[in-house]
Amino acid sequence: MKKVFVSIITVVIAFCAVAQQDFRDPSLSIDERAQLLLNQLTLEEKLGMMEHQNPAVERLGIPAYSWWNEALHGVARNGYATVYPMPIALAATFDDKAVQEMFGMVADEARMKYYRAQQAGQYGDYTGLTFFTPNINIFRDPRWGRGMETYGEDPYLTGRMGAACVNGLQQKSNGRYKSLACIKHFAVHSGPEADRHSFDATVSGRAFWTTYLPAFKYVVDHSDVSMVMCGYNRLNGVPCCTNESLLVQILRDQWGYDGLFVTDCWALNDCWERDKVIPRHETHATASDAAAAAFGSVIDLECGSGLNALKEAYYKGMIPKDIIDNHVLKILKARLALGMFDPQQPFWKLPDTATFDKMALKMAQKSIVLLQNRNEILPLQPEKYKRIAIVGPNAADSVMLCGNYNGTPRHAVTIYEGIVNYINTLPAKERPQIYFDTACHHVDGKYRPPRDFDKQIAKCDLVIFVGGLSPELEGEELKVEMDGFHGGDRTTIDLPRIQEGMLMKIKKMGKPVVFVLCSGGAVAVDWEDQNLDAVLAGWYGGQAAGTAMADVLFGKINPSGKLPVTFYSSSNELPPFDSYEMENRTYRFMTEKPLYPFGYGLSYTQFEYENAKYDPAGRVFTCKINNVGKYNGEEVAQLYMTNKDDKQGPVKTLVGFKRVFVPAGKSVTVSFQVDDEFFQTFSDERQHFEIHPGHFVFYYGDKVMEVK
């Protein structure tokens, strides 16, 4: 009897100890705290957690929270913030270490904004620490308007940059993340924008596994990414957000991903809504059917407003209670991992924004690609010019600098301002006079230059024309219908005719012309390449783009960016835009000679490669890089590979890259560890990768190495 009494006391004591445990107690594990909190939530409260705008649970002291925030190239849509170059420009740096460092700063700034929002009682969209960033879709076609959000056309470069972004945003301290990242849009998503709510991306197994999936797998394997967002499109007939094969069999089961599954915003509506204006998938009879297909499977969180549909699906018995609990448990763990319910908030120290500004300039400098430099007109020697004209629709456009998904810069320097600021630092006798005019609009003819425009240009010794495209013309689902542009995409990759006409007119005056091309991707500039004195790709370079461009033009910085996309000669080289097969797409499968190849970029100095060696046992490639020119410079060493025996494989594919500084007259040795996967071939018959003996060839610099 005594033993029984003692046992009862032990059970009571244990029960009381459990009852006294608090989900706010940071000494407990995240798993324990999440389970404690889950046990205290009502069913209605749990369901509310599964929509991106989590309502407050006031009885437990839990404030409202929105999961929707953006940090594509800096904290977006939440007032003043540092605006770094667009991701396509970041990709041009080929510097994933710098990209990771940059996104660590983005997370710092996000923490500062989150702290201030909490203090002010602001809990809406764009105030949180969970970012729907990065976009790691493959930029398969230059006409896609959102390509500027990506890291280019190569899966390996995209994977490396995507992992750098995630690891930067998800820096940890004392077991807590600064912020959480989300890779998107899974999968096979890259236009057309006007049809994205109904578009069915039909793709072969080969293209699917060798082009569209590798970047996602790389990030899953090389980071602790917290969220994956499914795309709007259908994939081979099935909407991505209800696609069991894509989300369950591949992402969860094959790759072992166990983070949060998130829908793109209002993507589930495309499954059931009937819309006379916007065509949609219409694959499910009702909203509750779509909710059951998503949440009854692996989708944890909906960005949208489908809470009523989720409730209806649950009460109809379409989603079991234990599935709901599993979803909510993952959501709670993520919020706890950010330190949201800790008694003392982590990362409370406010960062120095001057450090962010320096990084924005550094990344803009690294991203500029020198495409043409006829007779070495660059770097410019200002004392040679008495009068310089700075003209073009992008010369003084601060909106263009910011791209899309951006914050508001505290201060921005246009390219015109950057050049003027640089010239004003020179001794008075060396300063050329400046003439400025917009010259023309991007596309239409509404802007007319002043009557004396030709006379003013005639007085100048040099013309710097800053043109190209604009994020007001290309981007996400834009309501733009103009010559060459449709719904956010481009219908042609040619430079708009009005700009090319203006350039031809200026060049006929016999003036040296430097063309600064600002765009979100490749533009066909054949005439400009053949006739102008210099061409540079400046992308949408962020708040410091003007300073960076001036630094490059006048030689303070040696250009070192490389193209993350192929620059085609004309739209005629491109397959149909709505085709997702890879034949003749990107440098990996293109058989024609491009205008500028992927990985291309000139320098003010010259680099030579020698002493290449390959160790097949360790799969390590090494080579020596000599700077044989007059200037110090950074070189992006790139290693490509192909299997000559794989007749359906890529012409060549990037397998390694490394940015190195090489002083003039000096040398450095670089090495690359080549991943095993690059020695695999894809079997169309068995739909998976296999290892076979092959005839492998390496390409580095302008040289080739056979692998015996």
N, C-alpha and C positions, 0 to 999 in steps of 0.2 A: 504493500500500500504506500509505503514511504517512497519507493522508487517511482511509482506512478505520479505521486504528488510533485516530486522533483522534476519529472519530465514535463508536467503541465506548466510549472513555473518557467522552465527553460523555453518552452514554446511561446509563452506570453511575453517573456523578455525579448525574445528574438522578433516577435511580431511588432512590439513597441519600437524596437530599434529601427525596423524597416519603415514603420509609420512616421518616424521622426526624420527620416532622410528627406532631403530637399533637393529638387532638381537644380537649384541655384548653387549648390555646394560644389565649388571647383575642385575639392579634394577627390571627388568621385570621378570615375571615367566618363567619357562622353557617352558610351553605350548605356551605362547605368543611369545617367541623368536623363537621357532621351526616353528610356523605358519608364522612369518615374513620371516624367511629364506626360507621356502618352497615356498612362494609366489614369491620369487626372482629367483628361479631356473627354467631353461628351462627343457623341457621334457627329452632331452638327458642327462642333468646333473642329473636329478632325477633317471633315469634308471641306470646311472653309480653308484649311491649310493647303489644300491641293489646287487652289487657284492662285495665280501669281500675286494677287493682292490679299495677303493673309490678314483677316480682321483681327482686332485686338481681343484678347481674352482677359477682360478687366478683372475678373474675380481672382485670377492668378497673377495679376500684375504684368501680363505680357502685352507689350504695345503692338500696334499694327505694323505690318512690314510688307513692302513690295519687293519682289524678286527681280523686277525689271529695271536694269540699269545697263548703260553702254560705256565701253572704254576702248573703242576701236583704235584710237591713237591719242588717248588722253581721256579724262573723265568728261562725258558728254551730257549735253542737255540739262545742265544744272549750274547755270550761271558762269562766272569767270573760272577758267581753268587753263592749264598749259595745253596748247595744241601742237602736238608733234606731227611729223610728216605722215601722210596716209600709209597704210600697210604696203601698198605696191612700191612706194618709195623706200620704206624700211627694208623690203626685200632686196632692193637695188644696192643696199649696203653690204649684203652677203656677210653680215656681222651679227650672228645670233647671240654672242656674248653681250654686245652693246644693247641689243633688243631686249634681252632679259633684264639688264640693268635699268633700262628705260621703263619697262613695265613695273619694276619694283618701285620706281618713283611715282608712277601712275597710282599704284596701290597706296602709297603714302598720302598722296593728295586726296584719294578717295576716302581714306580714314579721316582726314581733316574735315572733309565735307560731311561725312556721316556723323561725326561728333557734333558739328554745328547744327545739323538737321535735327538730331536727337534733342539737343538743348532747346531748340525752337519748337519742338513738338510737331515736326514735319515728317510724315511717314509714307508719302506717296511715291509714285514712280520716279526713278532717277535720283533717289536719295540713299539707296542702300549700298551693300557691299558685294552683291552678286551680279556679275557682269556677263551679258550675252556676247562674249568676246573670247577668242578670235574667230574670224571667218576664214576657214581653211579649205574652202572649195577651190577646185582647180580652174584657173582662168583659161579655159579651153579655147575661147574665141574672143578676139579683141573687141567685138561689137557689144559684148555684155557690159551694161552700164555699171554694174556693181563690182566689176573686176578690180577697181581701185581699192576695194576693201580686202582683197586677198593678197597672198604673198607670191602670186605669179602662176606660171604654167607648169612648173616642175614639181612632182610629188615629193622628192627628197628635200629640196629647198623649202617647200611649204611646210613639211613636217618639222624640219629643224627650227624654222621661224615660229611655227605654231607652238611647239614645246617651249621655246624660249619665252614667248608671251605668257603661257600658262604658268611656268615656273616663276616668272617675275611677279605676276599678280598674286600667286598663291604662296608667297614667302611666309615662313612660319617663325614664330617666336613663342617660347614657353607653351608649345602645343597648340597655339591658335594661329589661324590663317589671317593675313591682312585683308584678303578679299578672296572671292571664288571666281573661277573662270569657267566658260562654257564654249566648247568647240561646236561649230555649226557650218553649214546646214547639212545634216546627215540624211541622205547622201545623193550624189549626182545632181547637183543643183548649180546651175550657172546660166539662167535665162531660158527663154525670153521673158523679160519683166512683165510685159503687157498680158501674158498668158499664164503667169505663174500659179494662179489659183485653179487652173484646170489642166496644166501641161503635164503630159506623160513622157518622162525621159526614158525612152527605150534604148537599151544599151546591151551589147554582147557581154558574155562572161569575161572575155579577155580584157576589154576596155574597163569593165567594172573593177576587176581585181588588180589590174596593172597600172591604172591611171587614177581612178576616182576614189579608191579606198586607202591606198598606202599612206597618205598624209594623216588620215584619221587614226590608223593603226599605229603609226609612229608616235603620235602624241599620247595615245593611250599607253603605249609601252614605255615612253620616256618622261612621263609626268604623272602626277596624281590628280589629273583633271577631275573636277568635281561634277561637271554637268556636260551632257551632250544634247544638242537641240536637233530635232528632226525637221526636215525641210517641208516647204509647201507642196512641192511637186509630187506627182506619182512616180514610182520607179517600176518600170515594166508592168504597168497597170494597177499597182497598189499604192495608195497614198503612203508617204513615208512615215507619217505619225501613227499609222495602224498596220505597219508592215512587219509582220512577225519574223519573216526571214531576215530582214535587215537588222531589226532591233534586238530580237531574242537570239536567233541562231548564230548570227555573226558577232554583233557587238557584245552581247552578254555572255553567250556560251563559248564561242570560239576565242574571243579576245579576253575574256574574263573581266570585262568592265563592270564595276559594281557601284558606280556613282549614280547621280540623279539623271533621269530621262525627262526632258522638257520639250514641250511642243513649241513650234514657232507661233508667233502671236496670232491668235484666231485661226490657226491652221485647221483645227477640227471642224470649224464652221464650213470649210470647203467640202467636207465629206458629206454634208447633209443639206446645206442651204440650196434653194432653187432661186436663182437670181437672173432676171431678164437682162440686166445691164452687164454684170461681170460673170462670165462663164465659170462654173465650178466643177469639181470632180463628181459630185452627186453619187457617191458610191454607197451611201448608207441611207436607209429610209427615214430615220429620225435622228434628232440630236442625242437622245439617250442611247441609240444604237452605236453612234460614233464614240460617245463617252465610254460605253462598255467595251468597245473594241480597243480603245487606248488604255484606259485605267484598269480594265480587267486583265491587261497584259502587263507591260513594264513601264508605261508612262506614269511618272510620279506627280508631275506638276504641269498644269496648263497655263500658258501665257494666253489669256483671253478672258471671256466672261461666261464660261460654260458651267458654272456652279449648279444652276438649276437642272441642267441635263445630267450632271454627275449624280445629284441627289435622286433624280427620277430613276436612273439606271440602278442605283443601289436599292431603292425601295421596291423596285420591280424584281429584285433578286438576280439581277444581271451581273453584279459584282459582289463577291463574298466579303464578309467583314474582315477576315484575316488578311485579304489583299489590301484593303483600305489601311489597316494597321501597319502593314509592311511599308506602304508608300509614305505614310505620315511619319513613321519612325525614321526613315531616311531623311526626310525634310527637317525634322527636329535635330538630328545629328549634325546636319550641315549648319544650321543656325547656331548650335552650341559650339561647333568647331570655329566659328567666327568670334566667340566670346560674348555673344549677345546677351546671355542671361547670367554672366559672371557679375559678382558684386562690384568689382572694379574693372572698368573697360581697358583692354589691352591697347597698345599702340596709341597712347594718349598724347604723346609729345608732338607738337605741331612742327612740320618740316619747314625747311628754308626754301621758299619758292625760287630764289635766285639760282639754286642748284638745278631746278627743273628747266629754267630758261637756258642755262648752259648746255644741258642735254638736248634740248630742242634744236639749238644751233648745231651742235655736233652731229646729230642724226641727219639734219638737212644737208650739211656739208658732205657727209659720206654718201648721200643718196644721189647726188648730181652725176649724170652720165654724160661724158663728152663723146659725141657721136661723129663729128666731123671737125677737122681743124686744118683747113687748107692753108698751105704755106706757113703753118705755125703762127697764125695771127694771134692766137691765144698762148700765153696770157697777155692781156692788153698792156701796153706801155703808155700810160695816159699822157706823158709829155709829148707824144707823137701827134696828138689830136688837139686842135684848137677848139673844136666844137663837136659834141656828140649828141645825136638824136636818140632818145629813148621813146619808142612808139609801140603801139599794139594794144589789143583789147585786154590783155592780162597784165600790162605793165604796172598799173596802179590799182589793180583789183584785189582788195583784201579778202573778199568773200571767196574768191578762187583758191586762195592759199589754204583754206580750212577744209576743203573736201566735203565729206559728209560724216554723219554721226560724230559731230564735233562739239566741243565746248566753245565758249566765247573767250578769245585770248585777252589777257589783261593789256597786252600791247602786241601789235603785229607790225612787221616791216614788209611793205610791198617790194617788188623787185626794183621799181623806180626809186623808191626811198633808199633801198640798200645801196644802189649805185651812187646816188647823190651823197649819201652819208659817207661812203668811202672816199669819194672825190674831195669832199670837204676836209678830210684829214690830211690831204696833200699840201705841200708848200704852195702858197698863192700863185707863184709863177708857173707851177706845173698843173694847175687846175684847168681842165677844159670847160668851156661854157656848155650848158645843157639846154637842149630844146626838147620839150615833151608834147606829145599829142596822142590821143587814143587811136587815131588813124582809121579804125573801122571797128564794127562790132564783130562778135564771134561768127555769126551766121548771116544775119539780115543786113540790109543796107540802110537802116534808119539813121545811123550816125554818119554825118558827112564832115570830113575834116575842113578846117578853115581854108579860105580862098588862097591864102599865101602858103599853104602846106608845102607845095612843090618847091617854092622859093626857099623856104626854111630848110628843107632837106638838102637842097642844092648847096647851101652854105655850110653844111656839116661835113666832117671828114670821116665819120663812122656812124652807122645806124645799128642800134640794138633793137630788134623787133621781138617783143614778148607776146606770143600768141598761143594758139592751140585750142583747147576745149575748156569746159567749165562744169563744175558740179551742178550748175543750174540746167545743164543740157544732158548730162549723163548721170545716172544714179538709180536709186531704188524706186521703181514704179512711179516715175514722174509723169505728169500730165503735159508732156512736151510733144508737139507735132510740128516739126520744122524740117527743112531740107537736110537730110542726112541723119535725122533723129526721130525716134518713135518710142514713146512710153518709158523713157529712161535708157533705152539701148540706142546704138547707132545702126543705121542702115547701110552706111559706108564707112570705111576707115580713112578715107581721104581727108586731108586738111580742108576745112571749109573753103569753098571757092573764093569768097570775098577776101579771105586772108591771103590765099595764094596769089590772087590778082594784085593785091597791094604789095606783096613781096616782089613780084615780077616788075611792077611799076618802079619801085624803089631801086631795084638792082639795075634797071635800064639807065638810071641816072649815073651809073658808074661808081657807086659808093660801095665800100666794103660793108657787108651786112652780117651781123651775128644774130642767129635765130635761137631764141630761148623758147622751147616747146614745153608748155605746161598741160598735162593731161592725166587721165586716170589709167592710160594704157597705151598701146601701140597706135601710131598714126602713120599713114603712108606719106612719106615726105621725100619721094624720089627726086623731084625737081629741086627741092631745097638742098638735098645732099649734093647734087651735081653742080649747083650754081652758086650757092651761098658760101661764105667764107668760113663759117663755123656754125655748128648745130649742137645744142645741148638739151638734154631731157631734164626738166626741173620738176616734173610731176605736180602734185599738190603738196607743197613742201612744208606746210605748217606756219606757225607764227614767225619763225626766223628765216623763212625762205629767201627774203630779199637780202638779208645780210650774208647768208650762205652763198647765194649766187654771185654777189659782188666779190666775195672772197675768192671764188673760183675764177671769175672773169679776169681779175687783176693779179692772180697768181699768189695770193696770200695762202691759199689752199690748193694743193695739187689734186685735180679730180680723180676719184677712185671708184665711183659707182659702176656697177655692171648691170646689164639689162636682165630683169627677171622674166621677161617675155620676148617673144620673137617680134621683130618689126617687119611686117610683110611689105611687099612692094605695092600691092593693090588689093582691093576687095576680090578681084577675080581669082586670086590664089586660094581663097577660103572656100571650104565646103559649105553647104547650107547651114544657116545659123541654128536651126532646130534639130540638126543631126548631132547625136552624142557619140558617134563612132570616132575613132581617133585617126583614121586614115588622112594623111596630109595636114594634120593638126599639130601645132607646136613643134619645137625643134626635134622632139623625139621621134616624130613620124613624118616629118616634112621631107620631101625628096627634092623640091626646087630650092634654089639659092635665095635666101631672104635678103632684104635690104640691109638689116642689121641682125645678126644672129643672137640668140639667147646667150647671155654671159659676156656680151661684147661691151667694151668701154675703153676709150683712149685715155692716155695720161700725158702729162707734160714731160715725162721721162720715158725711158725704154727699159724693158725687162727682157732678159734672156734666160731660158731654162736649159739645164744640163745635168749630167750625172744621175739620170733616173735609174732607180733600182726597184725591183719588186721581190719581196720575200713571200713565196707561195705558202710556206708553212704558217706564218703568222698573218698572211694576207695584208701586208704592210707595203705601201708604195711611198718612196721617198724621192725627192729631187732637189736640186740646188737652183736658186733664183738669183740672178745677178742684175743689179741696177747699173746699166751701162750708159745712162743719160746724165744730164746736168742737174737734175732736181731730186731731192729726197721725195719719196713717195710711198704710198701704201698700194700693195698689189693684192688682188683677190686671186689666189692660186685655185684653179679648178681642175678636178680630175673627172674625166668621163670614161665610159666603158661600153663595149658592145660585145655580143656573142655572135660571131659571123655564122655560126651554125643554126642560130635561131632565126629562121627566115621571116617569121611574123613578129619578132620582137622589135624594139625600138632601134632606129638608126644608131643612136647612142643615147646614153642617159647619165646624168650627173650622179656621181657616187662619192664625191668629197669636195669640200671647199674650205679655204682658210684665208683669212685676211692677215697680212703681215706687213710690217713697216721695214723698208729697205733703204738705207741712206744711199746717196749717190756714190757710185764707185765701190759699194759694199755688196755682200752676198748673205743670204740666209738659206738654211735647209728646212724644208717642210716635209711632213710625213702624214699619210692618210691611212687609217685603218678601214679597209673596205669590208662592209657588212656582208655576211654570208648570203643574204637574200639576193644580192646582185648577181650571184652565180647560179641562181635558179632560173628555170624556164617555166612558162605557163602551159599546161596541157589543156587544149580545147576539149579533148575527149573526156578527161576526168575532172575538168574544172578545178584544178588546184596546181600549186607549184611543185616542181620536181627538180632534182639535181641530176644533170647528165654531163658527161664530158663535153667540152665545147672549145671553140676557137675564140679565145677572149683577146680583146685588143683594148689598150688604154690610150686615151688622148689627153695631152697636157700641154699647155702653151700652144705652140704651133707644131708640136711633135707627136709621134705615134710610137707605141711600144707593143710588140706582139708578146703574148704570154704563152710560153711553150708548155 
